Amino acid sequence: MEDVNYIKHLNGVFAQFAKDNRLNPTHISLYIGLFQLWNQNYFVADFYISREEAMAYAKIGSKSTYHRCIRELSHWNYILYSPSHNPYKGSRIKMFDFGTSTGQAVDQHRTEIGTSIGQALVPINKQIQTIKNNTNGQKRKKIKMEELQVDENKSKHPPAVPYRDNLRTSKDKDYNEPL
C-alpha cells in the first residue's frame, strides 16, 4: 500500500490538467473514476479494473470513447494501462504520483513567513463587538411609523371593490333568494 495524500494528489493532477491542452472533459472524468477505483483498492501500486465499472464512474456511455481516452491517458503518462483482453481478469492500471507525500498538505502562502512545516492555526477568539449599532433601531421605528400612516390612509379611501357583498354573505342573507 502506498502512502497517498488524497488532496495533495488531486491538487497536483488538476494543476497538470490545467496545463495540458490535449485533455477534454471525458479524459478528466475517466481519470477521476480511475482515481476513485484506486482509492477503493487502498492505493496499491497497481490494480485491476473492469471496463463497465470504470465507464460507470466516468459516466462514459461508449466503449470506443472509453478505449480511446484510456489509451490516450496512458500515452500521455497520466496512468499506465495494460489491457488484459480477458473479461474475467480485467485490465491492469498503475497510477502515477502527482504530488503525494506522507505528510499533511500545507499551503505555504497561508503562513506569514511561508516556511512553516506544520498546520497553520487560526485563533479561536473572535472579535467581541462592544459598540451597539443604533442605526438599525431607528430604521425599524421609522418603518413602523410609515406602516401606521399607510393603515390610516387606507381606512379613509373607499374600498377597491365597489360592491363587496355581491354574493350577499352578510348575516341578514335570505337563503330562499336565488343567487
Backbone hydrogen bonds, N-H to C=O, Kabsch-Sander energy under -0.5 kcal/mol:
donor,donor_aa,acceptor,acceptor_aa,energy
2,E,43,F,-1.9
4,V,2,E,-0.9
6,Y,4,V,-0.9
9,H,5,N,-2.9
10,L,6,Y,-2.2
11,N,7,I,-2.7
12,G,8,K,-2.3
13,V,9,H,-2.7
14,F,10,L,-2.5
15,A,11,N,-1.9
16,Q,12,G,-1.8
17,F,13,V,-2.6
18,A,14,F,-2.1
19,K,15,A,-1.0
20,D,16,Q,-1.2
21,N,19,K,-0.7
23,L,20,D,-0.7
27,H,24,N,-0.7
28,I,24,N,-1.7
29,S,25,P,-2.7
30,L,26,T,-2.4
31,Y,27,H,-2.5
32,I,28,I,-2.5
33,G,29,S,-2.2
34,L,30,L,-2.6
35,F,31,Y,-2.6
36,Q,32,I,-2.1
37,L,33,G,-2.0
38,W,34,L,-2.5
39,N,35,F,-2.3
40,Q,36,Q,-2.4
41,N,37,L,-1.4
42,Y,39,N,-1.8
43,F,38,W,-2.5
44,V,41,N,-0.7
47,F,93,I,-2.3
49,I,91,S,-2.4
54,A,50,S,-2.2
55,M,51,R,-2.7
56,A,52,E,-2.0
57,Y,53,E,-2.2
58,A,54,A,-2.1
59,K,55,M,-0.8
60,I,55,M,-2.3
66,Y,62,S,-2.1
67,H,63,K,-2.8
68,R,64,S,-2.4
69,C,65,T,-2.6
70,I,66,Y,-2.7
71,R,67,H,-2.0
72,E,68,R,-2.2
73,L,69,C,-2.6
74,S,70,I,-1.7
75,H,71,R,-2.6
76,W,72,E,-2.5
77,N,74,S,-1.3
78,Y,73,L,-2.8
79,I,73,L,-1.1
80,L,94,K,-2.5
81,Y,79,I,-0.5
82,S,80,L,-0.5
82,S,92,R,-2.7
89,K,86,N,-0.8
90,G,86,N,-2.1
91,S,49,I,-1.6
92,R,82,S,-2.4
93,I,47,F,-3.2
94,K,80,L,-1.9
95,M,45,A,-0.6
96,F,78,Y,-1.1
108,Q,106,V,-0.8
110,R,107,D,-1.5
130,T,128,I,-0.6
132,K,130,T,-0.6
134,N,132,K,-0.9
138,Q,134,N,-1.6
139,K,135,T,-1.7
140,R,136,N,-2.2
141,K,137,G,-1.9
142,K,138,Q,-2.1
143,I,139,K,-2.5
144,K,140,R,-2.4
145,M,141,K,-2.0
146,E,142,K,-2.0
147,E,143,I,-2.3
148,L,144,K,-2.2
149,Q,145,M,-2.1
150,V,146,E,-2.2
151,D,147,E,-2.3
152,E,148,L,-2.1
153,N,149,Q,-2.2
154,K,150,V,-1.9
155,S,151,D,-1.4
156,K,152,E,-0.8
157,H,153,N,-1.1
164,R,162,P,-0.7
166,N,163,Y,-0.7
166,N,164,R,-0.7
168,R,165,D,-1.1
173,K,170,S,-0.9
175,Y,173,K,-0.8
177,E,174,D,-1.3
